[in-house]
Structure formats: structure tokens, C-alpha cells
Amino acid sequence: MGRNSKQSKLKETITSVCAALALGVLVLGTQTGIISAQSSNFQGGAPEISQTPDMRNIRILFPAGVRSSWHTHSWGQLLMIEEGIGLHQIRGRAIEEFYPGEPFWTPADVEHWHGAHPEIDAHQLTIYEGSVEWLDPVTDEQYRGVRIRPQSRSMR
């Protein structure tokens, strides 16, 4: 092996080591900043954060008068109206009206539907995991049923 070849290999090795060190410092510096920021936002210990691959969060705009069919969720469903007036009904109960900022939970395997008020759009945030089983359509008669404003939700 010639002198130039040895020098070239040495330069290549030094360049690779420097690049690896620079990358390591960059990654460690970035992660340390994130860890420090997270640590400063919580007191009394560190929360455990986990991501669920099959959890969905969706924003749905229901125009006035639009509603889902009856359905169930294998895990349950968390809903919140962001704008407008939303309607929600568990089969066999009265229709409930929900206003912006009011979350509501439907347990797993409970038949229900949700949608917009007949005259007002509803922008809805929904979070659920697992599967959805779609059932029969909500008839106009069912949709026009007795509506209540849940007492525990009254904020106005």
C-alpha cells in the first residue's frame, strides 16, 4: 500500500469519526433539550406517554340535519362539539344536545348515533380506538325525537 493510499484512508477514517461525533452531539443535544423541557413541565415525577397505533382522532363537520347511522365502538368513543350544536342518542334514551367544549363519552358496545342539530351545523372532534360496527340508519322520526339538555352539562 502506498503512502497516498494510507493518508487517504486515514483522512476518510478521521472524517467518518468526526461526522459520527457531530451527529451524536446534535442528537444528544436535541434530545436533552426535549427531555429538559418535558421535565420542567411536570412536577412530582414524570408521566408515562404512550402512543396507540389504532387510536383515531377525527374532526367531522355535520351540516344541519346530518347524523350518523346507529353504531357501536369496540373501545368506546369520546366526542366533543367544537362549534354549533351536536346531538347524541343512546338507543332507548332521549336525544341529548351538546354545545362547544362539552365532551361526552359513549362506552364500548353501546348503540348510539350522533350528528348536528336540525337547524345548526356541528363541528365535532371524535376519538376512538378499535373497530366500529355500523347498524341501521337513524330514521327521520327517531331524529325528531324528544331532545334534552343534560343537567350536568349546563354551562350557559
N, C-alpha and C positions, 0 to 999 in steps of 0.2 A: 504494500500500500504506500502511495506517495505522500509526501509532506502536505500537498494541497488537499488531497483527499482526507487526511486526518484533520486538518484545520477546518475543512468544510463540515465534517461530521461533528466536530466539537462545537462549531457555531450553531449547527442545527440542534444539537442537544441543549445548548445554553438557551437558544431561542425558545425551544419547547418548554423547558423548565420555567423560564420567565413568564411565558404565556399562561402556563398552568397556575403559577403563583398569583399572577394578576387576576385570573378568573376566580381563583379561590378567595382572594381578598374581596373581590367585587361581590361574590355570592354571600360570603360570610358577613360583610358589611351591610348588605341589603337585608339579610335575614335578621341580623342583630337589631337593625332599626325597627323592623316589623315586630319582633319579639318585645323590644323595649316599649314600643307604642302600645302593644296589646297589654303588657304588664301594667303600664301606667293607667289603663282604663278600668282595671278591676282591682278590688281590694279584698283581702281576706283569703286569697287563693286564686288559682287560675281555673277558669271554666273549661270544660271539655267541649270542643267543637267537632261535630261530625257532619258529613255530607251523606245524603241518602240518594243513591243513583236513580231510584224510580219515583222520587217525590217531584210533583209538578206544581208550578205556580203560574197561573194564567190570569190575564185581565180580559174580561169579556164585556162588551158593550151590548146590553139588551135594549133595543129600541122599545118605546112604549108598546105594551101589549104582547111582547115576545116572552116566551117562557120555555123552559126545557120540558122534556118528557119526564115521567116518573122514572126514578133510577135509584140505585144504591151504590155505595162505595165500600170496597172490602176493608179499608182502613178507617174510613170516616172522611169528613170534609169540613174544612174551616173556610168560611166565607166572610167577606166584609164589603159593604157597599161604600164605594169611594165618592160617587156622585149620584144624585137622583134618589129615587125610592125603589127599593127592592122588595120583592115578595118571596116568601118561602113557606112551604107547607109540608108537614109530615102527614102521611096518609092517615086519615081518620081524625085529624085535628083541624082547627081553624087556620086560615091563612094569616101569616104574620107579616107586618110591614117593618122594614128596616131602613134606617137613614144613614147617611155618611158617617164613617168612623165607628160603627157598631158591628163588632164581629159576632158571628154565631157559628156554633158547632153542630154538625149532624153526625151522630155516632155511626159506626160501621154497621152495614147491612140494614139500615133504616130507610124505608121507601119514602122519597121526597121529590119535590121539584122546586125550582127557583127561577126567577125572572124579573121583569120590570112591571111596575105599576101600569094599569091600563092607559094612563094619560101622561106618564113621565118616564123618560129613559132611566136606566140603571146601569152604572158602570161598576162592575163587580170584580173583586180580587178573590181568587179561589186557590186554595192549597189542598192538595190531596196526594195520597200515596196509594199504590196498589192499583186495582182494577175498578172499572165502572161497569155495572150491569144495567143496560137500558131496558126499560119496561114500556108500558103503554103510554100513548100521548095523553096530555092533560086536556080534557075537553073544555069547551067554552063555558059550560055550566060549572065545572069544577073551578075554573079560573075566576069566575064571577062570584064564587062562594063568599061566605062571611069572612071579613078581614078584621083582625085585631091588632092593636099596638101593644106588644108585650110590656107589662107594667115595669119589669125590672130594667127595661131598655130606655124608658122615657128620660130624655135628656133635654127636652125643649120645654 
